[in-house]
Amino acid sequence: MDLWQLPWVWVLAGLVLGGAEMIIPGFIFLGFSIGTVVTGGLIWIGIVGKSVPITLITFAVLSIIAWLALRKLMGVRRGQVKQWHDDINEN
């Protein structure tokens, strides 16, 4: 059995990424961590994991969805530049 097909490897990697998020905050690793743990769960259930490319694509898609959901839920970070769409001098 290949290392990519073991669900505990994915869950362990997700926990490591979650720990990295605690050390380096900024919602960078948290989306990857959620995507990794969910991918591990899907391998455990048997939905993915039969081929490496499908597993990696599943991981990438789940990570992007998780990151976008976190971005939507948490909003704009304090100190981030706000983009203005209207000029104050326009009437």
Z-matrix of the N, CA and C atoms (Angstrom, degrees):
N
C 1 1.450
C 2 1.529 1 108.57
N 3 1.306 2 114.91 1 134.81
C 4 1.456 3 121.66 2 -177.91
C 5 1.531 4 109.99 3 -76.87
N 6 1.313 5 116.60 4 152.36
C 7 1.463 6 122.00 5 -179.24
C 8 1.518 7 112.12 6 -62.20
N 9 1.337 8 117.53 7 -30.19
C 10 1.467 9 122.28 8 179.67
C 11 1.524 10 112.28 9 -69.08
N 12 1.321 11 117.28 10 -18.61
C 13 1.455 12 121.24 11 -176.23
C 14 1.520 13 113.66 12 -95.28
N 15 1.312 14 117.97 13 0.88
C 16 1.458 15 121.27 14 -179.07
C 17 1.523 16 110.09 15 -93.15
N 18 1.323 17 117.70 16 119.24
C 19 1.467 18 119.54 17 -176.26
C 20 1.518 19 113.49 18 -65.46
N 21 1.333 20 118.42 19 -33.40
C 22 1.453 21 120.04 20 -178.39
C 23 1.523 22 111.88 21 -66.56
N 24 1.343 23 117.29 22 -27.02
C 25 1.467 24 120.18 23 176.88
C 26 1.529 25 109.79 24 -67.02
N 27 1.324 26 116.70 25 -41.22
C 28 1.467 27 121.01 26 179.42
C 29 1.524 28 110.77 27 -67.49
N 30 1.333 29 117.10 28 -42.67
C 31 1.464 30 119.91 29 180.00
C 32 1.523 31 110.43 30 -66.42
N 33 1.322 32 117.49 31 -40.85
C 34 1.459 33 121.05 32 177.31
C 35 1.530 34 110.90 33 -63.05
N 36 1.324 35 116.87 34 -41.91
C 37 1.470 36 120.31 35 176.82
C 38 1.527 37 110.81 36 -62.87
N 39 1.339 38 116.97 37 -37.53
C 40 1.461 39 120.58 38 177.04
C 41 1.517 40 111.88 39 -64.61
N 42 1.317 41 117.02 40 -39.00
C 43 1.458 42 120.34 41 177.35
C 44 1.524 43 111.39 42 -67.34
N 45 1.319 44 117.05 43 -37.91
C 46 1.472 45 120.55 44 176.85
C 47 1.527 46 110.12 45 -64.47
N 48 1.318 47 117.09 46 -42.46
C 49 1.466 48 120.21 47 177.71
C 50 1.526 49 111.42 48 -66.33
N 51 1.334 50 117.18 49 -35.43
C 52 1.459 51 120.50 50 174.84
C 53 1.519 52 111.43 51 -64.24
N 54 1.324 53 116.92 52 -38.86
C 55 1.464 54 120.85 53 175.22
C 56 1.514 55 111.72 54 -66.00
N 57 1.323 56 116.84 55 -37.75
C 58 1.466 57 120.01 56 176.53
C 59 1.527 58 110.72 57 -64.92
N 60 1.326 59 117.02 58 -33.12
C 61 1.466 60 120.42 59 177.40
C 62 1.525 61 110.91 60 -66.20
N 63 1.322 62 116.89 61 -34.50
C 64 1.467 63 119.67 62 177.81
C 65 1.523 64 111.53 63 -70.18
N 66 1.318 65 117.06 64 -33.54
C 67 1.459 66 120.72 65 179.91
C 68 1.521 67 110.86 66 -78.29
N 69 1.331 68 117.00 67 -42.23
C 70 1.465 69 122.74 68 -179.26
C 71 1.531 70 107.35 69 -118.89
N 72 1.354 71 118.15 70 84.60
C 73 1.466 72 119.27 71 -176.88
C 74 1.522 73 112.24 72 -70.72
N 75 1.305 74 115.48 73 157.35
C 76 1.458 75 120.58 74 178.24
C 77 1.515 76 112.35 75 146.21
N 78 1.322 77 117.30 76 10.79
C 79 1.465 78 122.92 77 -179.77
C 80 1.526 79 111.97 78 58.23
N 81 1.318 80 116.71 79 33.31
C 82 1.463 81 120.78 80 177.89
C 83 1.528 82 109.38 81 -88.90
N 84 1.318 83 116.78 82 -50.70
C 85 1.456 84 121.20 83 -175.52
C 86 1.520 85 113.23 84 -89.19
N 87 1.323 86 118.01 85 -14.37
C 88 1.460 87 120.62 86 -174.11
C 89 1.530 88 112.00 87 -66.94
N 90 1.321 89 117.66 88 -39.79
C 91 1.464 90 120.47 89 176.42
C 92 1.518 91 111.97 90 -64.06
N 93 1.326 92 115.85 91 -41.31
C 94 1.462 93 120.00 92 176.38
C 95 1.524 94 110.77 93 -65.05
N 96 1.330 95 116.57 94 -38.73
C 97 1.459 96 120.86 95 179.71
C 98 1.530 97 111.06 96 -63.33
N 99 1.323 98 116.60 97 -45.65
C 100 1.468 99 120.18 98 179.04
C 101 1.529 100 110.08 99 -64.24
N 102 1.336 101 117.11 100 -44.09
C 103 1.463 102 120.72 101 178.28
C 104 1.515 103 112.56 102 -60.96
N 105 1.326 104 116.78 103 -37.42
C 106 1.460 105 121.08 104 -179.91
C 107 1.522 106 111.39 105 -69.31
N 108 1.325 107 116.81 106 -45.27
C 109 1.464 108 119.68 107 -179.73
C 110 1.532 109 111.06 108 -65.67
N 111 1.329 110 117.76 109 -41.79
C 112 1.471 111 120.19 110 178.32
C 113 1.524 112 110.78 111 -65.57
N 114 1.326 113 117.36 112 -38.54
C 115 1.465 114 120.20 113 176.00
C 116 1.519 115 110.92 114 -62.44
N 117 1.336 116 116.75 115 -40.93
C 118 1.470 117 120.35 116 175.29
C 119 1.518 118 111.69 117 -60.57
N 120 1.336 119 116.27 118 -40.43
C 121 1.456 120 119.81 119 177.09
C 122 1.518 121 112.33 120 -64.73
N 123 1.334 122 116.54 121 -40.12
C 124 1.469 123 119.90 122 178.67
C 125 1.526 124 111.61 123 -67.58
N 126 1.332 125 116.76 124 -33.83
C 127 1.471 126 119.26 125 175.47
C 128 1.524 127 109.43 126 -67.97
N 129 1.321 128 116.41 127 -40.95
C 130 1.457 129 120.70 128 179.87
C 131 1.526 130 111.67 129 -61.31
N 132 1.343 131 115.74 130 -41.72
C 133 1.470 132 120.31 131 178.19
C 134 1.528 133 110.76 132 -69.67
N 135 1.327 134 116.63 133 -32.33
C 136 1.459 135 120.60 134 179.35
C 137 1.510 136 113.80 135 107.47
N 138 1.333 137 117.11 136 11.28
C 139 1.465 138 119.92 137 -178.87
C 140 1.526 139 111.11 138 -76.08
N 141 1.324 140 117.64 139 -43.25
C 142 1.467 141 121.95 140 177.08
C 143 1.521 142 108.47 141 -123.59
N 144 1.311 143 116.24 142 175.93
C 145 1.453 144 120.86 143 175.81
C 146 1.506 145 114.73 144 112.15
N 147 1.321 146 116.86 145 -0.38
C 148 1.460 147 119.10 146 -179.57
C 149 1.524 148 111.80 147 -80.55
N 150 1.337 149 116.36 148 -26.99
C 151 1.464 150 119.78 149 176.21
C 152 1.524 151 108.84 150 -138.02
N 153 1.306 152 115.33 151 146.76
C 154 1.463 153 121.12 152 -177.25
C 155 1.532 154 111.77 153 -64.86
N 156 1.344 155 120.71 154 -44.86
C 157 1.461 156 118.83 155 -179.13
C 158 1.533 157 113.45 156 -60.74
N 159 1.320 158 117.45 157 -41.41
C 160 1.473 159 119.99 158 179.54
C 161 1.526 160 109.89 159 -65.97
N 162 1.327 161 117.03 160 -39.32
C 163 1.459 162 120.57 161 179.14
C 164 1.519 163 110.66 162 -64.46
N 165 1.321 164 117.64 163 -43.49
C 166 1.464 165 120.67 164 179.86
C 167 1.525 166 112.05 165 -68.15
N 168 1.314 167 117.48 166 -36.86
C 169 1.468 168 120.20 167 176.40
C 170 1.524 169 109.85 168 -66.44
N 171 1.327 170 117.06 169 -40.76
C 172 1.466 171 120.76 170 176.78
C 173 1.521 172 110.60 171 -61.40
N 174 1.324 173 116.68 172 -43.91
C 175 1.465 174 121.25 173 177.59
C 176 1.523 175 111.02 174 -60.81
N 177 1.320 176 117.37 175 -44.37
C 178 1.463 177 120.84 176 -178.84
C 179 1.522 178 111.51 177 -64.48
N 180 1.321 179 116.78 178 -45.18
C 181 1.466 180 120.67 179 -178.82
C 182 1.526 181 110.59 180 -65.44
N 183 1.331 182 117.44 181 -44.70
C 184 1.464 183 120.49 182 179.25
C 185 1.528 184 111.76 183 -64.58
N 186 1.328 185 116.94 184 -36.35
C 187 1.463 186 120.13 185 178.81
C 188 1.526 187 111.18 186 -67.64
N 189 1.317 188 117.22 187 -41.27
C 190 1.470 189 120.04 188 178.12
C 191 1.520 190 110.51 189 -65.01
N 192 1.341 191 117.32 190 -43.02
C 193 1.467 192 120.53 191 178.31
C 194 1.524 193 110.50 192 -62.16
N 195 1.330 194 116.83 193 -43.83
C 196 1.468 195 120.27 194 179.47
C 197 1.517 196 111.26 195 -64.21
N 198 1.333 197 117.61 196 -42.34
C 199 1.456 198 120.76 197 -179.77
C 200 1.527 199 110.89 198 -64.92
N 201 1.325 200 117.20 199 -43.24
C 202 1.469 201 120.10 200 178.54
C 203 1.525 202 111.50 201 -65.28
N 204 1.328 203 117.35 202 -38.80
C 205 1.463 204 120.43 203 177.90
C 206 1.529 205 110.81 204 -65.65
N 207 1.328 206 116.92 205 -42.06
C 208 1.465 207 119.98 206 176.80
C 209 1.520 208 111.32 207 -63.84
N 210 1.306 209 116.10 208 -40.51
C 211 1.471 210 120.56 209 179.27
C 212 1.530 211 110.35 210 -62.74
N 213 1.327 212 116.08 211 -40.46
C 214 1.465 213 120.81 212 179.33
C 215 1.528 214 110.93 213 -68.77
N 216 1.327 215 117.26 214 -42.35
C 217 1.456 216 121.07 215 -178.38
C 218 1.530 217 112.74 216 -71.34
N 219 1.329 218 116.87 217 -41.37
C 220 1.459 219 120.32 218 -175.31
C 221 1.521 220 113.41 219 -85.77
N 222 1.317 221 117.83 220 -20.42
C 223 1.464 222 121.25 221 177.90
C 224 1.520 223 112.87 222 77.06
N 225 1.319 224 114.03 223 -165.19
C 226 1.463 225 120.92 224 -178.73
C 227 1.519 226 108.21 225 -78.60
N 228 1.321 227 115.81 226 134.96
C 229 1.454 228 120.45 227 179.21
C 230 1.521 229 110.85 228 -72.14
N 231 1.323 230 116.14 229 148.05
C 232 1.451 231 120.90 230 177.09
C 233 1.532 232 108.60 231 -65.24
N 234 1.303 233 116.68 232 134.94
C 235 1.450 234 121.55 233 -178.38
C 236 1.516 235 113.28 234 93.57
N 237 1.318 236 117.54 235 -7.02
C 238 1.454 237 120.85 236 178.48
C 239 1.528 238 108.63 237 -81.33
N 240 1.277 239 116.34 238 147.12
C 241 1.452 240 121.52 239 -177.64
C 242 1.526 241 109.68 240 -69.73
N 243 1.327 242 115.80 241 130.77
C 244 1.464 243 120.88 242 176.82
C 245 1.519 244 108.27 243 -92.36
N 246 1.289 245 116.14 244 135.10
C 247 1.454 246 121.25 245 179.09
C 248 1.519 247 108.89 246 -96.96
N 249 1.316 248 116.01 247 127.34
C 250 1.461 249 121.60 248 179.71
C 251 1.518 250 108.63 249 -96.82
N 252 1.308 251 116.19 250 134.31
C 253 1.461 252 121.29 251 179.92
C 254 1.536 253 111.82 252 -102.24
N 255 1.312 254 116.43 253 -15.70
C 256 1.465 255 121.36 254 179.20
C 257 1.510 256 109.19 255 -120.01
N 258 1.317 257 115.10 256 143.47
C 259 1.456 258 120.57 257 176.88
C 260 1.514 259 109.22 258 -89.13
N 261 1.327 260 117.33 259 141.73
C 262 1.453 261 121.61 260 -178.32
C 263 1.525 262 111.51 261 -67.05
N 264 1.324 263 117.11 262 -23.70
C 265 1.457 264 120.80 263 -177.11
C 266 1.531 265 113.20 264 -89.63
N 267 1.314 266 117.37 265 -5.29
C 268 1.462 267 119.53 266 178.62
C 269 1.522 268 109.74 267 -80.34
N 270 1.327 269 115.93 268 139.38
C 271 1.463 270 120.25 269 178.78
C 272 1.501 271 110.29 270 -110.38
